[in-house]
């Protein structure tokens, strides 16, 4: 069993899913990137820089509840026939943030099924995201995956 981790920032949009009342659809892409965290006596500084490589796509259905919780399921495709479907572990949470222009939330997903290198994979992905009033999504994900 091989373990891999990925960290990626997806950007895109979310809004009502056509033909399904009360369901939101999120569609984002994440480019290959170098993510750096520098800890010093003056604090923490982080940077995300694009690097050569392919992009991943993310497509999900979000099922919000009135209390700010939600569940979600979807697919992440890394290209070349390598991807997986996922669904919520428990429920996610979203609500107001310190920036009045953004909603902030977090959720944890499990891998349900995979293709390519993810065939038979298991794992957990965490997401920390913001959504603007116009539906712009910035989704920071960390995945820890065990390949068969």
NORNOR-V507783 format. One record per run of one state. SS is the DSSP state (a for helix, b for strand, c for the rest). FROM is the first residue (numbers start at 1). TO is the last residue. If there is no record, write none. Layout:
SS;FROM;TO + SS;FROM;TO
This chain:
c;1;1 + b;2;16 + c;17;22 + b;23;40 + c;41;42 + b;43;64 + c;65;68 + b;69;77 + c;78;82 + b;83;88 + c;89;91 + b;92;96 + c;97;101 + b;102;115 + a;116;118 + c;119;121 + b;122;132 + c;133;135 + b;136;147 + c;148;148
